[in-house]
Amino acid sequence: MASKLLIATVFVFDLIAFGLAVAAEQRRSTATIQTDSEKNYNYCIYDSDISTGMGVGAFLFLLASQVLIMLASRCFCCGKPLSPGGSRAWAVILFIICWVFFFIAEVCLLAGSVRNAYHTKYRTIWGENPPSCQTVRKGVFAAGAAFVFFTAIVSEFYYICYSKARESFQPYGGETGVGMGTYK
């Protein structure tokens, strides 16, 4: 039977990661072009940088969630063999999908956090083209949040299917010899 405590813990970690990713999308940095007091040059002013921390937090919570699931299932490759059947087939499919979704979510969260933390430092002379105040594109953290959600669902189903296949395994064999106990 799948561990209810593990499923609950992973669910809470994934929920926190999802919430942080959504919050990071809503609080991502914005920039405005400012002219100095003597009107010699233009430069960028960035507002709050809190979404970088939220993105990193979502990254770490999702990572912790994935590590817990993989440790509990021994990363699918170690431990007792799984019994053949539908549960094992679904566990294999969900294992692969889980890692794909996890990778995409982590890339989105990490790229969004790095890009959000980057602030251009250069200035342009007043009257020339304004400086490029680069910020993270809208939707990067949202894509990360969506894939956190997908990863959460698939990883929970993976663990349940894995647990079913592991528990229903019946080793072959028994006695290797012919029982002759009753013939004395």
N, C-alpha and C positions, 0 to 999 in steps of 0.2 A: 504494500500500500504506500502511496506517495505520502511523504511527510507533510502534514498540514502546517506545521510550524515553518518549514522551509518555504512552502508556497505562499504563506502569509507574509513572511519576511521579504521574499522576492517581490511580491505584489506591492508592498509598502515602498521598497526601494525604487521600483519602476514608477510608481505614482509620484514620488518626490522628484524623480528625474524628469518626468513629463511636465509636472508643474513648474519646475525651474526652467525648462526649455521654453514653455509658453511665456513665462514671465520675462525671459531674456529677449524673446521676440518683441514683446510690447515695450521693453525698456531699452532697446538698442540705442546706441549713440547716434546723435544727429549733430550736424555742424553748421555753423553760420560763418559767413565771410565778414570780417571786421577790418576796418581801416584804422590805422594808428591816429593818434591825436594830431599829429603834424601833417597828416595826409601824404606821407611818403611811400607807404607800402600797405598791401593787403595781407591778411593772415587768417587762419582758420581758428575758430573757437569751438571746442567740443563740449557738449554737456555731459551729464553723468556717465560714468563708465561701469555702472553696476551690472550691466548685462554680461560683461566678460566673466565676472565671478559666478553669475548664475549659470552661464554656459559651461564653465569648468565644473561647477557643482553637479549639473545634470550629467556631464561626461563621467564623473567619478561615481555617482550613484548607479548609473547604468552599468558601468564596469564592475562594480561590486555585485550587482544583481547577476550579471553573466558569470562571474567567478563562482558565486554560490551555487548556481545551477550546474555548472560544469564540474565543480568539486563533488557535488552530491551524486552526479551521474557518472563520475570518473571519466569525464570527457568522452563518453560513449565507447572508448576503446579499451579500457582496463576493467578489471573486475570479472564477475560471473558472466558467462555467456547468456545471451538473450534467447528466449524460446522463439522458434520460427512462428510466423503468423502475422496477422494484421497489425498488432501493436508494435512489433519490431519494425515492420515496413514503415509505419507512420513515424516511429521514432527516428529512423534514418532520414526520412524526407524532412521532418520538422527540425532535426539537428542542422541540416544544411541550410534551410531557409532561415533559421534562427541566427546562424553566423553571418549570413548575407545581410539581413536586416540590422544586426548589431553593428557590423562594419560601416554600413551606410549612415546609421544614426551617429556613431562616434565621429566619423569624418565630418558630418554636418556640424555637430556641436563643437568640435575642435577648431574647424576652419572658421566658423562664426565667431568663436571666442578670440582667436588670434587676429582676425580681421577687425573685430570690434575694438581690440586693444591698440591697434595701429592708428596713430594720429600723425598726419603729415606735419612736418616741422618747417617747411620752407615758406618763403614769402615772395610776393611779386611786387614790382614797382607799381605804384598807384597809376591807374590809367591803362596798364597792360591787361592781358587776359587775367581774370581772377584765378587764384590758386585752386587746385583740385582738392576739395575737402572730402577725401574718400572715407566712406563708412561702409559697414556691412550691408549687403543687399537685403531688401525686405524679403522675408520668406526662408532665409537660411536656417534660423533657429526653429521656425515653424516646420520645416522639412525634418529637422532633427527630432522635434517633438512627435511628429507623425510616425517616424521610424522607431522611436522609443516605444510608442504605443504598439506598433506591429511586433516589435521584439518581445514586449511583455506578454502579449497574447501567445505568440508562437513558442516562446520558451516555457511557459506554463504547460501548454499542451504537450510539448516535447517531454518534459519531465514526467507528466502523468503517463504518457505512452511508454516511456522508458521503464518506469516503475512497474507497470502492468506486465511488460515483456520480461522483466527481470524476475518478478515473483512467480510467474507461471512456468519458469524453466524447470523441467524434470530431467535430471541427469539419467543417461542411459545406463543400463547395467543392472546392478544389484550383485548377485553372486556370479562369479565367473566359472565356477565348477558345477558339477552335477551333485545335487543333494542326495546323499546316501545314508542319512541319519536313521531312517526307519528300517533299513535292511541290516540287521546284525546277525 
